Amino acid sequence: MEEITEEAAELVARVAGLDIGKASLVCCVRTPHQASPGRRRQQVRTFATTTGQLLELRGWLAAEGVTRCVMEATSVYWKPPFYLLEDAIAECWLVNAREVKNVPGRPKTDKLDAVWLARLAEQGMVRPSFVPPVWQRELRDLCRYRRTLTQERTREKQRVEKLLEDTQIKLSAVISDIFGVSGRAMLDALIAGQRDPRTLAQLARASMRAKISVLTEALTGHFRDHHGYLLAMMLARIDALTGQIEELTSRIGEAIAPFAHQVAQLDEIPGIGAIGAQEIIAESGSPGALPHRGPLRTVRARYPGTRLKQAPGALLRAGMLASCVCGPEARGGRRRVSSGFGCRPACRARPDGRGSRRRSPCGPRSATTVPIPLGTGEGRR
């Protein structure tokens, strides 16, 4: 026998919804009406996003006894309000804009958006996104900036190679790394004014001296002072970036020192080095932050043609690409690295042009499991 029952919705008594912009934000507070039981009292105010105004907002929310504050993730503008409110409000939630999209056909203003967020919050119809704790934010900033500087240094090295191609010097066709000891000595000599290819080839070191005849031909070109001027600036920028990267690496080592054991565990996985392990810890988060997700693990692909591919917005994936299993000792097993936090490696595109995605296999197919007990067990915010 089928029975239909009605259950009263449990409302969050005191909620706030924030519609955030660059210069200002609109806050809607909904609380129980004191004079009319069962009805709600709604207040809407506008604040600037300066520190003084945000402190005033925090004081107002605390005076109203707000227990849940919901804001939409709008670019980077959500960070100042969130960081000031996360310690003052019991439940300070950052929500995905896609999940709080307003009903089509209704007018859209900052005030109506704030009211809509507050209504969704009091009905329990939104779920919070993971916001890392302070230590992880700092580690992420360091690792991401190091990654940015590394990418910029790579671009500058590519500019050097293009400049040499413009002068008909085919040094990169003979030397695998033109910024090594031998290649750098030749580049410095070119900047200093040396143009004789035989003299330049004699600057080769160690095993590179076996290629002196080939180097002589590769260094024969029309390198002029104009190219030397540009090359000197490019090498100076590469050296400056290298120094900054090394300084960042040292600072990251100090910041991640409490998790040295976890870094060593990840470093044992074939294809993941110390830098890759630091990137994983910086991006993955603490246990309990994302429930219903497994630990970090490497899994064996079900089909030989599977490859790990980067998806837009997958910052963890970007770090994994630089350290994913690609050595000769690992290619036979076709391993790939999965975060266990929902980053789904993509399969190779189908013959008809359509892509195919599937979740990483779990359970008995996991090749290696490395639990990383980070932080103090912070849960979802």
KOLFILO-731790 format. One line per field, with one value per residue (C-alpha): residue in one letter; x negated, y negated, z negated. Coordinates in nm, 2 decimals. Last residue first. Layout:
code = (a ...)
px = (X ...)
py = (Y ...)
pz = (Z ...)
This chain:
code = (r r g e g t g l p i p v t t a s r p g c p s r r r s g r g d p r a r c a p r c g f g s s v r r r g g r a e p g c v c s a l m g a r l l a g p a q k l r t g p y r a r v t r l p g r h p l a g p s g s e a i i e q a g i a g i g p i e d l q a v q h a f p a i a e g i r s t l e e i q g t l a d i r a l m m a l l y g h h d r f h g t l a e t l v s i k a r m s a r a l q a l t r p d r q g a i l a d l m a r g s v g f i d s i v a s l k i q t d e l l k e v r q k e r t r e q t l t r r y r c l d r l e r q w v p p v f s p r v m g q e a l r a l w v a d l k d t k p r g p v n k v e r a n v l w c e a i a d e l l y f p p k w y v s t a e m v c r t v g e a a l w g r l e l l q g t t t a f t r v q q r r r g p s a q h p t r v c c v l s a k g i d l g a v r a v l e a a e e t i e e m)
px = (-3.28 -3.36 -3.57 -3.90 -4.09 -4.38 -4.60 -4.72 -4.69 -4.80 -4.70 -4.91 -4.74 -4.93 -4.79 -4.42 -4.23 -4.10 -3.90 -3.88 -3.87 -3.91 -3.58 -3.50 -3.52 -3.48 -3.54 -3.36 -3.55 -3.41 -3.73 -3.68 -3.90 -4.15 -4.02 -3.99 -4.12 -3.85 -3.95 -3.69 -3.90 -4.09 -4.38 -4.45 -4.79 -4.82 -4.97 -5.01 -5.17 -5.44 -5.49 -5.62 -5.98 -6.02 -5.92 -5.59 -5.41 -5.27 -5.51 -5.45 -5.09 -5.01 -5.06 -4.82 -4.58 -4.57 -4.47 -4.18 -4.03 -4.03 -4.09 -4.44 -4.47 -4.60 -4.62 -4.42 -4.52 -4.62 -4.27 -4.17 -4.43 -4.62 -4.56 -4.78 -4.64 -4.54 -4.28 -3.92 -3.64 -3.30 -3.38 -3.58 -3.74 -3.74 -4.11 -4.31 -4.35 -4.46 -4.62 -4.92 -4.98 -4.99 -5.22 -5.47 -5.47 -5.53 -5.83 -5.97 -5.94 -5.65 -5.72 -5.74 -5.56 -5.82 -5.81 -5.45 -5.56 -5.86 -5.62 -5.39 -5.68 -5.79 -5.45 -5.55 -5.83 -5.59 -5.64 -6.02 -6.05 -5.81 -6.05 -6.35 -6.15 -6.05 -6.41 -6.51 -6.23 -6.34 -6.70 -6.59 -6.37 -6.66 -6.89 -6.62 -6.58 -6.95 -6.96 -6.69 -6.85 -7.19 -7.02 -6.86 -7.19 -7.37 -7.11 -7.17 -7.55 -7.52 -7.49 -7.50 -7.55 -7.81 -7.75 -7.58 -7.87 -8.13 -7.90 -7.91 -8.29 -8.31 -8.06 -8.30 -8.36 -8.01 -8.11 -8.29 -8.27 -8.22 -8.40 -8.60 -8.29 -8.29 -8.65 -8.56 -8.24 -8.43 -8.18 -8.30 -8.15 -8.09 -7.73 -7.84 -8.08 -7.80 -7.59 -7.88 -7.94 -7.57 -7.56 -7.85 -7.73 -7.36 -7.13 -7.14 -6.99 -6.96 -7.27 -7.30 -6.97 -6.95 -7.27 -7.13 -7.26 -7.09 -7.06 -6.68 -6.71 -6.91 -6.64 -6.38 -6.59 -6.62 -6.24 -6.19 -6.40 -6.19 -5.87 -6.03 -6.12 -5.76 -5.63 -5.87 -5.76 -5.39 -5.47 -5.66 -5.36 -5.13 -5.35 -5.38 -5.02 -4.91 -5.13 -4.98 -4.63 -4.71 -4.83 -4.53 -4.27 -4.13 -3.79 -3.58 -3.25 -2.94 -2.60 -2.29 -1.92 -1.92 -1.59 -1.76 -2.05 -1.83 -1.63 -1.95 -2.09 -1.77 -1.77 -2.13 -2.04 -1.73 -1.95 -2.22 -1.96 -1.81 -1.45 -1.28 -1.25 -1.49 -1.51 -1.83 -2.15 -2.25 -2.42 -2.60 -2.75 -2.92 -2.88 -3.12 -2.98 -3.04 -2.88 -2.95 -3.01 -3.29 -3.59 -3.49 -3.37 -3.69 -3.83 -3.50 -3.45 -3.81 -3.80 -3.48 -3.62 -3.85 -3.62 -3.27 -3.22 -2.87 -2.81 -2.63 -2.63 -2.49 -2.46 -2.35 -2.30 -2.18 -2.45 -2.71 -2.58 -2.60 -2.96 -3.08 -2.93 -3.10 -3.43 -3.36 -3.30 -3.64 -3.82 -3.69 -3.43 -3.17 -2.85 -2.48 -2.20 -1.90 -1.69 -1.42 -1.21 -1.04 -0.69 -0.60 -0.55 -0.46 -0.60 -0.95 -0.99 -1.25 -1.57 -1.66 -1.97 -2.04 -2.38 -2.47 -2.84 -3.05 -3.36 -3.45 -3.11 -2.96 -2.60 -2.59 -2.32 -2.26 -2.09 -1.92 -1.67 -1.78 -1.45 -1.35 -1.08 -0.77 -0.73 -0.42 -0.33 -0.20 -0.13 -0.15 0.00)
py = (-2.43 -2.07 -1.90 -1.99 -1.69 -1.86 -1.91 -1.63 -1.26 -1.15 -0.80 -0.66 -0.38 -0.20 0.01 -0.04 0.21 0.39 0.08 -0.21 -0.27 -0.63 -0.78 -0.78 -1.03 -0.97 -1.23 -1.24 -1.26 -0.95 -0.76 -0.81 -1.06 -0.92 -0.87 -1.15 -1.13 -1.22 -1.46 -1.36 -1.37 -1.04 -1.24 -0.99 -0.91 -0.69 -0.36 -0.20 0.11 0.13 -0.24 -0.24 -0.14 -0.35 -0.66 -0.84 -0.82 -1.17 -1.43 -1.74 -1.63 -1.60 -1.96 -2.06 -1.79 -1.95 -2.27 -2.11 -2.43 -2.33 -1.95 -1.81 -1.47 -1.14 -0.87 -0.55 -0.35 -0.04 0.00 0.05 -0.20 -0.10 -0.33 -0.56 -0.67 -0.97 -0.87 -0.80 -1.05 -1.03 -1.34 -1.63 -1.82 -1.50 -1.44 -1.76 -1.92 -1.79 -2.11 -2.18 -1.81 -1.73 -2.02 -1.92 -1.56 -1.68 -1.89 -1.59 -1.36 -1.15 -0.92 -0.60 -0.64 -0.67 -1.05 -1.03 -0.86 -1.10 -1.40 -1.25 -1.21 -1.57 -1.70 -1.93 -2.06 -2.18 -2.55 -2.53 -2.33 -2.58 -2.86 -2.68 -2.61 -2.97 -3.08 -2.83 -2.96 -3.32 -3.24 -3.06 -3.35 -3.59 -3.36 -3.33 -3.71 -3.76 -3.50 -3.69 -4.03 -3.89 -3.72 -4.05 -4.23 -3.94 -3.93 -4.30 -4.24 -3.99 -3.61 -3.52 -3.14 -2.87 -2.73 -2.41 -2.34 -2.37 -2.18 -1.88 -1.88 -1.92 -1.64 -1.42 -1.72 -1.70 -1.40 -1.63 -2.00 -2.20 -2.54 -2.42 -2.46 -2.83 -2.86 -2.66 -2.86 -3.19 -3.46 -3.56 -3.90 -3.86 -3.77 -3.48 -3.37 -3.37 -3.15 -2.91 -2.88 -2.83 -2.54 -2.36 -2.39 -2.33 -2.59 -2.45 -2.13 -1.86 -1.98 -1.91 -2.04 -2.30 -2.46 -2.52 -2.87 -3.02 -3.36 -3.35 -2.99 -3.13 -3.38 -3.11 -2.91 -3.21 -3.27 -2.91 -2.97 -3.26 -3.05 -2.79 -3.06 -3.18 -2.83 -2.79 -3.13 -3.02 -2.69 -2.87 -3.10 -2.80 -2.63 -2.94 -3.04 -2.68 -2.66 -2.98 -2.86 -2.53 -2.68 -2.91 -2.63 -2.53 -2.64 -2.34 -2.43 -2.45 -2.29 -2.48 -2.39 -2.41 -2.61 -2.89 -2.90 -2.90 -3.20 -3.39 -3.33 -3.45 -3.76 -3.84 -3.79 -4.01 -4.29 -4.26 -4.27 -4.00 -4.01 -3.67 -3.49 -3.22 -3.10 -3.22 -3.02 -2.90 -2.57 -2.71 -2.99 -2.73 -2.81 -2.95 -2.89 -3.06 -2.83 -2.94 -3.30 -3.51 -3.30 -3.27 -3.63 -3.82 -3.56 -3.52 -3.89 -3.94 -3.62 -3.66 -3.91 -3.66 -3.57 -3.55 -3.24 -3.31 -3.38 -3.21 -3.30 -3.06 -3.12 -3.49 -3.62 -3.96 -4.13 -3.90 -3.98 -4.35 -4.33 -4.14 -4.40 -4.68 -4.48 -4.46 -4.84 -4.91 -4.66 -4.80 -4.60 -4.87 -4.77 -4.75 -4.65 -4.42 -4.32 -4.04 -3.94 -3.60 -3.48 -3.18 -3.39 -3.75 -4.00 -3.86 -3.78 -3.50 -3.61 -3.67 -3.88 -4.01 -4.15 -4.35 -4.39 -4.67 -4.76 -4.43 -4.26 -4.02 -3.91 -3.80 -3.59 -3.58 -3.33 -3.31 -3.04 -2.77 -2.62 -2.26 -2.18 -2.02 -1.66 -1.55 -1.19 -0.98 -0.61 -0.33 0.00)
pz = (-0.54 -0.47 -0.73 -0.89 -0.99 -1.15 -0.85 -0.62 -0.66 -0.31 -0.22 0.06 0.25 0.54 0.82 0.77 0.97 0.65 0.54 0.78 1.15 1.26 1.37 1.74 2.02 2.40 2.67 3.00 3.32 3.50 3.42 3.05 2.86 2.62 2.27 2.02 1.67 1.41 1.14 0.88 0.56 0.59 0.74 1.02 1.17 1.48 1.54 1.88 1.74 2.00 1.99 1.64 1.67 1.98 1.79 1.84 1.51 1.44 1.30 1.51 1.59 1.22 1.15 1.43 1.31 0.97 1.13 1.32 1.45 1.81 1.85 1.89 2.05 1.90 2.17 2.23 2.53 2.34 2.19 1.83 1.70 1.39 1.09 0.89 0.56 0.35 0.10 0.19 0.22 0.04 -0.17 -0.03 -0.32 -0.53 -0.46 -0.39 -0.06 0.29 0.44 0.21 0.14 0.51 0.60 0.33 0.46 0.81 0.69 0.50 0.79 0.92 1.22 1.01 0.68 0.40 0.41 0.29 -0.04 -0.08 -0.04 -0.30 -0.54 -0.48 -0.57 -0.85 -0.62 -0.36 -0.43 -0.46 -0.13 0.03 -0.06 0.09 0.41 0.42 0.40 0.67 0.89 0.83 0.93 1.24 1.34 1.31 1.51 1.78 1.79 1.83 2.10 2.29 2.25 2.37 2.67 2.78 2.78 2.95 3.22 3.30 3.28 3.57 3.60 3.97 3.95 3.90 3.55 3.68 3.91 3.63 3.40 3.63 3.64 3.26 3.19 2.99 2.77 2.64 2.42 2.18 2.27 2.59 2.60 2.90 3.12 3.06 3.18 3.49 3.56 3.55 3.45 3.10 3.01 2.63 2.70 2.92 2.64 2.39 2.62 2.67 2.29 2.24 2.49 2.32 1.96 2.04 2.18 2.53 2.40 2.66 2.84 3.22 3.36 3.08 3.22 3.57 3.61 3.92 3.75 3.73 3.60 3.31 3.23 3.24 2.99 2.76 2.78 2.67 2.37 2.28 2.31 2.08 1.83 1.83 1.77 1.47 1.34 1.35 1.18 0.91 0.87 0.84 0.58 0.36 0.37 0.31 0.00 -0.13 -0.07 -0.23 -0.55 -0.56 -0.53 -0.19 -0.07 0.05 0.20 -0.01 0.08 0.16 0.12 -0.26 -0.26 -0.46 -0.21 0.10 -0.04 -0.12 0.22 0.38 0.17 0.27 0.63 0.60 0.46 0.72 1.00 1.22 1.32 1.35 1.68 1.61 1.24 1.07 1.09 0.75 0.86 1.15 0.94 0.71 0.35 0.08 -0.26 -0.60 -0.86 -1.22 -1.12 -1.27 -1.17 -0.81 -0.78 -0.72 -0.48 -0.30 -0.25 -0.11 0.10 0.29 0.54 0.69 0.98 0.83 0.61 0.48 0.12 -0.16 -0.53 -0.79 -1.16 -1.16 -1.51 -1.39 -1.59 -1.43 -1.09 -1.16 -1.31 -1.00 -0.77 -0.96 -0.93 -0.55 -0.54 -0.71 -0.49 -0.16 0.03 0.01 -0.16 -0.05 -0.28 -0.25 -0.55 -0.56 -0.85 -0.81 -0.92 -1.13 -1.44 -1.37 -1.62 -1.64 -1.27 -1.22 -1.04 -0.68 -0.61 -0.25 -0.17 0.14 0.23 0.35 0.55 0.73 0.69 0.44 0.39 0.03 -0.13 -0.50 -0.72 -1.06 -1.13 -0.89 -0.78 -0.83 -0.57 -0.72 -0.60 -0.41 -0.38 -0.09 -0.15 0.11 0.00)
